[in-house]
Structures are given as C-alpha cells and as structure tokens.
Amino acid sequence: MPFVKLILGFFLTVVFCFSCKNVETKPIELKKENGMVLIPEGMLNMGGDNDQASANEFPKHQVQINAFWMDETEVTNEEFAKFVKATGYQTIAERPVIWEEIAKDLPPSTPKPPDSLLQPGALVFQKTNQPVRLDNPAAWWHWTIGANWKKPEGSNINIDKIANHPVVQVAWKDADAYAKWAGKRLPTEAEWEWAARGGKENMIYPWGNEDVNEGNPKANFWQGLFPYENKKKDGYLNTAPVRSYPANGYGLYDMSGNVWEWCSDWLDTEYYKKEGAKKSNTPGPQKGYNPAMPFQQEKVIRGGSFLCNDDYCSGYRNARRMGSSIDTGLNHTGFRCVKDVK
C-alpha cells in the first residue's frame, strides 16, 4: 500500500469501554484435522455487543451459518514460505510500484509522490516519541522501502527466527492467492465472527466478557499509551508466536489481537441495514461502500492486532469491523483460511 493512501484515509475510531451480561453455553466437542477445526453450523447474532460498538456494527441481526473448517491459527511465516517456494509467488510489496494503478483509488487531485518513494515496500508501524493526535495515522505509519513479508519492518531479519509468527505485510490479493493454492478460501465476514465467538452468545470478546486489560493475558494487544508507550504486559511488542494465548471455545487461537485478518467480503459500512445481510451466510455485498474512503474499494479485516487498545482501537472485540484496500500490506495484517465441508 503506497504511503499516500495512509495519509489520505487510513483511520480507526476512538471508542469507550463497557461490559455486558455473560451468557454461557454448553462445552463444545472439537473435531480437528490437518491443522483445521470443524466449526459447527448455527444461527449467528451478528453485530455490536456493547457501547464500544461503531455505527457500522448495527443493527444486530441473525445470519444462518453453515458448518465449515477453519485454520486453528493465523497462517505463519513458515507456511507462507512453503507457498512461495512451491509457486515462486511475489507479493504486492515486492512488486514494482505503478503510480497509474495507485491513482485510480485516490482523489483526482492527488499529486504524484517523488519517484524515490515509489519503490517496492510497505507501511511499517513506528512508535512516536511523545503523545500525538490520534486522528493522524501518518504520525506512526511510515512507508518503508524494502519492507515485505520476509522483512516485515524493513530490516534484514532472519525470517526463520519468527517462523511460527503470523505472516504479515500480505495484501488481500496475496492472502487470496495463498488460500487458493492451499485448496481453501478466505472466510466470509459472517463466518469469521461466528468462529470468533466460539459458541458464546452475545459476548464482547472470544473469551467472554472479562475486560481485555484484566486477569491473565488473553491476547496480544497494546498495553499503555498509544502510540508511544507499550508496557508489553502480554510479553510482546509486535507479533507473538501463534498459540501464545488460550484458544476460544472452538479451539481457535488469536481470533483476538496479534494481527488483523483478511476476510473475503467487501466492506460496506451500511450493509447491516440492508436486507441481504439478514439471510443465510453469503459472500456479502457485491461492492464496498465506505464514505470515509469514497475513491477506493476495501475488503473487510477482523480481529484487531498488537496495536489495538481501548483508547484507540478496540479491534479485539468480536464484532469490530474495519477495511483496507486489496493491495495494502501492513506489519499488523495477516490472515487465516477456511474450507467448505464436503
């Protein structure tokens, strides 16, 4: 994702904390196979659960979900490396930057950046030295030439040392390509939320309603004052190895925090108000709609990341919806796959 896209539109909503009543369900018998878990069919009460919810999480509505298989964890660097070795695939962040293609998703008056910036790379988070306005993501996101999935932060690290961390700096197109190679697909937004809830009705988080900041570490997220102070109470500054925290009721790890996860659906911020949202699980809207990014189509991302906290982004909530353009790579965005039941 080019630097100019961040300047012109990457945003998150400041929200506030609230808790609601627990509704527990019976224990679930898990069926696992080849690193995937069978997610049962059922009726999803989809949408916001508390006062933190944004307008695009309402109205809460029911969606019938068919059974499907889902990866226990986010796709790791090790797994993605096997895909690249087998296919020779080159991710978006590794390809030449073509300004004419980028400009199609930007306002017509957008000036072309210097050629020195239009080099293969990706956006990398960098802590600030002091408090900054939270409505200016350009203060902590920096276009980094040479950053890609093998060098998530642009440095020459040994990717083998983080082989069991989720792969990042993968655009939607990259995730979709991997899923097809693996004989799988990306989850629909409804499938993702159903899986994240882990069999618990109307809970705020995959583990229930206990505040993310209370008790033992339950996810990899930002503890402290964003974006300049991270106390690392969960043990990690950036990504954590998959399976570092307890699984949810369906046996899925990191459905909350660690990295945002790509879904197959286009992001339509008004979709929940439309009749099509209240049917059995479907691929979602035919095209995206986000008035904050009127010149660009976005795919849904879910689950939050190691950068989320309640002062800036409550992305680790089950119902939290965000979006990003299909050519966007960031060092806090990854994915997991699903597969239909035959």
C-alpha positions in Angstrom: 0.0 0.0 0.0 1.6 3.3 -1.0 2.3 5.9 1.6 -0.1 8.4 0.1 -3.1 6.0 0.8 -2.3 6.1 4.5 -2.1 9.9 4.5 -5.5 10.2 2.7 -7.6 7.7 4.5 -6.3 5.0 7.0 -8.4 5.6 10.1 -9.7 3.9 13.3 -12.4 5.1 15.7 -11.8 6.1 19.3 -14.2 4.1 21.5 -15.0 3.6 25.1 -15.2 0.6 27.4 -18.4 -1.1 28.6 -19.3 -4.6 29.8 -22.5 -6.6 29.4 -24.0 -9.7 31.0 -22.4 -13.1 30.3 -24.4 -15.8 28.5 -22.6 -19.1 28.8 -23.2 -22.1 26.5 -22.5 -25.8 26.8 -19.0 -27.2 26.2 -18.2 -27.9 22.6 -16.8 -31.1 21.3 -14.0 -30.2 18.9 -13.1 -32.1 15.7 -9.7 -31.3 14.3 -8.0 -32.3 11.0 -4.8 -31.1 9.3 -4.5 -28.0 11.4 -8.1 -27.0 11.0 -11.1 -27.1 13.3 -14.6 -28.0 12.3 -16.9 -25.0 13.1 -20.5 -26.1 13.6 -23.5 -24.7 11.8 -25.8 -22.3 13.7 -27.5 -19.0 13.9 -25.2 -16.0 14.4 -26.4 -13.0 16.3 -24.1 -10.7 14.3 -23.2 -7.2 15.3 -22.2 -5.0 18.2 -22.4 -6.2 21.8 -21.7 -3.1 23.9 -21.3 0.7 23.9 -17.9 0.4 22.2 -19.6 -0.7 19.0 -19.4 1.6 16.0 -22.4 2.5 13.9 -21.4 0.0 11.2 -21.8 -2.8 13.7 -25.6 -2.2 13.9 -28.3 -3.3 13.7 -27.6 -6.6 15.3 -29.1 -9.3 13.1 -29.3 -13.0 12.6 -27.4 -14.9 9.9 -27.6 -18.7 9.4 -24.1 -20.2 9.2 -23.3 -23.5 7.5 -20.6 -25.7 9.0 -17.0 -25.1 7.7 -13.4 -25.9 8.5 -11.1 -23.1 9.8 -7.4 -22.9 10.4 -6.6 -23.2 14.1 -4.1 -20.3 13.8 -3.2 -17.5 11.5 -1.1 -18.5 8.6 2.6 -18.4 9.7 5.7 -17.3 8.0 6.8 -20.9 7.7 3.5 -21.9 6.0 3.7 -18.9 3.6 7.3 -19.6 2.8 6.2 -23.1 1.5 3.7 -21.4 -0.8 6.3 -19.0 -2.2 8.8 -21.8 -2.7 6.3 -24.0 -4.5 4.9 -21.3 -6.7 7.5 -18.5 -7.0 4.8 -16.1 -5.9 5.8 -12.5 -5.5 3.7 -10.4 -3.0 2.4 -7.0 -3.8 5.0 -5.4 -1.5 7.8 -7.0 -3.6 6.5 -5.8 -7.0 7.3 -2.5 -8.8 5.1 0.4 -7.8 2.9 1.6 -10.7 1.6 5.1 -9.9 -1.2 5.0 -12.5 -2.7 2.0 -10.8 -2.5 3.6 -7.4 -4.0 6.8 -8.6 -7.3 5.0 -9.5 -8.1 4.7 -5.8 -7.3 8.3 -4.9 -9.0 11.7 -5.4 -8.3 13.1 -8.9 -6.3 16.0 -7.5 -3.8 13.8 -5.6 -0.2 14.8 -6.6 2.2 12.1 -7.6 4.8 11.4 -4.8 8.5 11.6 -5.6 9.9 8.7 -7.6 12.2 8.0 -4.7 9.1 6.9 -2.7 7.6 4.8 -5.5 9.8 1.8 -4.8 8.7 -1.7 -3.6 7.9 -1.6 0.1 5.2 -1.4 2.6 3.9 0.5 5.6 5.6 -0.1 8.9 4.5 1.0 12.4 6.9 3.1 14.4 6.3 4.3 17.9 6.3 8.0 18.4 8.5 9.8 21.0 5.6 11.6 22.6 1.8 11.9 22.6 0.3 12.7 19.2 -3.2 13.4 17.8 -4.9 10.0 17.2 -6.6 11.3 14.1 -3.3 11.4 12.2 -2.1 7.8 11.5 0.8 9.2 9.4 2.5 10.0 12.7 3.1 6.3 13.3 2.8 4.6 9.9 5.8 5.1 7.7 6.4 4.0 4.1 9.4 1.7 4.2 11.2 0.8 1.1 12.2 -2.9 1.1 9.6 -3.9 3.7 7.7 -7.1 2.8 6.7 -10.4 4.3 10.3 -11.6 4.6 11.3 -8.3 6.2 8.2 -7.1 8.0 9.8 -4.0 9.3 12.3 -3.4 6.5 15.3 -4.7 8.4 17.3 -7.7 7.3 16.0 -10.1 9.9 16.2 -13.9 9.6 12.6 -14.9 8.9 13.4 -18.3 10.2 13.6 -16.8 13.7 9.9 -15.9 13.6 8.8 -18.9 11.5 5.9 -19.5 14.0 4.7 -15.9 13.9 1.8 -14.9 11.7 2.9 -13.8 8.2 2.3 -10.0 7.7 2.8 -7.5 5.0 0.5 -9.5 2.9 -2.2 -7.8 0.8 -5.6 -9.2 0.3 -4.5 -10.4 -3.2 -1.6 -12.3 -1.6 -3.8 -13.9 1.0 -6.3 -14.9 -1.6 -3.6 -16.4 -3.8 -2.3 -18.5 -0.8 -5.8 -19.7 0.1 -6.4 -20.9 -3.5 -3.0 -22.7 -3.6 -3.8 -24.4 -0.3 -7.2 -25.6 -1.6 -9.0 -23.3 0.8 -10.5 -19.8 0.7 -10.7 -16.7 2.9 -13.7 -16.6 5.4 -16.7 -14.5 4.9 -17.2 -11.8 7.4 -20.1 -13.7 9.0 -18.1 -16.9 9.2 -15.3 -15.1 10.8 -17.5 -13.5 13.5 -19.3 -16.8 14.2 -15.9 -18.6 14.6 -14.5 -15.8 16.8 -17.5 -16.1 19.2 -16.6 -19.7 19.9 -20.1 -20.8 20.8 -20.7 -18.0 23.3 -23.8 -15.9 22.7 -23.5 -12.1 22.6 -20.1 -11.9 24.2 -17.8 -9.0 23.7 -14.6 -11.0 23.2 -13.7 -14.5 22.1 -13.1 -15.5 25.7 -16.2 -13.9 27.1 -16.8 -10.5 28.8 -13.8 -10.1 31.1 -12.1 -6.8 30.2 -9.1 -7.3 28.0 -6.9 -5.4 30.5 -7.9 -7.6 33.4 -6.7 -11.0 34.6 -4.1 -13.1 32.8 -3.0 -12.1 29.3 -5.7 -13.3 26.8 -4.4 -11.7 23.6 -1.6 -9.8 22.0 -2.5 -6.1 22.1 -1.1 -2.7 23.0 -0.9 -2.0 26.8 -0.1 1.6 27.6 -0.5 4.9 25.9 -0.8 4.5 22.1 1.3 5.1 20.0 4.3 5.9 22.1 4.3 3.7 25.3 3.8 -0.1 25.2 4.2 -1.8 28.6 4.3 -5.2 27.0 2.3 -6.9 29.8 1.4 -9.6 27.3 5.0 -10.3 26.6 5.3 -8.9 23.1 5.9 -5.6 21.4 5.0 -6.8 17.9 3.6 -10.1 16.7 3.6 -13.1 19.0 4.0 -16.8 18.0 0.7 -18.4 17.2 -0.8 -20.3 20.1 0.7 -18.0 22.7 -2.6 -17.4 24.4 -5.6 -19.7 25.2 -7.9 -20.8 22.4 -11.5 -19.8 22.2 -14.4 -22.2 22.6 -14.0 -23.6 19.1 -10.2 -24.2 19.6 -9.1 -21.2 17.5 -6.1 -19.2 18.5 -5.6 -15.4 18.2 -9.1 -14.6 17.0 -8.4 -11.5 19.1 -5.3 -9.4 18.7 -1.9 -10.4 17.2 -2.8 -9.4 13.6 -5.8 -8.2 11.7 -7.2 -11.0 9.4 -8.5 -10.6 5.9 -12.0 -11.7 5.0 -13.5 -12.4 1.6 -16.2 -9.7 1.8 -16.1 -6.2 0.6 -16.6 -3.6 3.4 -20.0 -1.9 3.1 -20.4 0.3 6.2 -24.2 0.3 5.7 -24.6 -3.4 4.9 -26.1 -4.5 8.2 -29.0 -2.2 7.5 -29.8 -3.9 4.2 -32.0 -6.9 3.7 -29.2 -9.0 2.2 -27.3 -9.1 5.5 -30.2 -11.0 7.2 -30.0 -14.1 5.1 -28.1 -17.3 5.3 -24.3 -16.9 5.1 -23.5 -15.4 1.7 -20.3 -13.8 0.2 -21.6 -10.4 1.4 -22.1 -7.2 -0.7 -21.2 -7.1 -4.4 -19.1 -4.0 -3.8 -17.8 -1.9 -1.0 -19.1 1.3 0.5 -17.1 3.4 2.9 -17.9 7.2 2.9 -14.5 7.8 4.6 -12.7 6.3 1.6 -15.0 7.1 -1.4 -12.4 6.5 -4.1 -11.3 3.1 -3.0 -12.9 -0.3 -2.6 -12.0 -2.1 0.6 -12.1 -5.7 1.9 -13.1 -6.5 5.5 -10.4 -7.1 8.1 -11.3 -8.6 11.5 -9.8 -9.4 14.9 -7.6 -6.5 15.8 -3.8 -6.6 16.2 -0.9 -6.0 18.6 -1.5 -2.2 18.1 -5.1 -2.2 19.4 -6.2 -0.8 22.7 -9.4 0.7 24.1 -8.1 4.3 23.8 -7.6 3.9 20.1 -8.9 0.7 18.5 -11.0 -1.9 20.3 -10.3 -4.2 17.3 -10.1 -7.3 19.5 -13.9 -7.3 20.0 -15.8 -10.0 18.2 -18.0 -7.5 16.2 -15.4 -4.9 15.3 -15.3 -4.2 11.6 -12.6 -2.5 9.6 -11.5 -2.4 6.0 -8.4 -2.0 3.8 -7.7 -1.9 0.1 -6.8 -5.1 -1.6 -3.2 -4.0 -2.4 -2.5 -3.0 1.2 0.3 -4.6 3.1 0.9 -3.7 6.8 3.1 -5.2 9.5 0.0 -5.9 11.6 -2.2 -7.6 9.0 -2.3 -11.3 8.2 -5.0 -14.0 7.6 -6.3 -17.5 8.2 -8.2 -19.8 5.8 -11.4 -21.8 5.8 -12.7 -24.7 3.8 -16.1 -25.9 2.9 -17.5 -29.2 4.4 -17.8 -31.8 1.7 
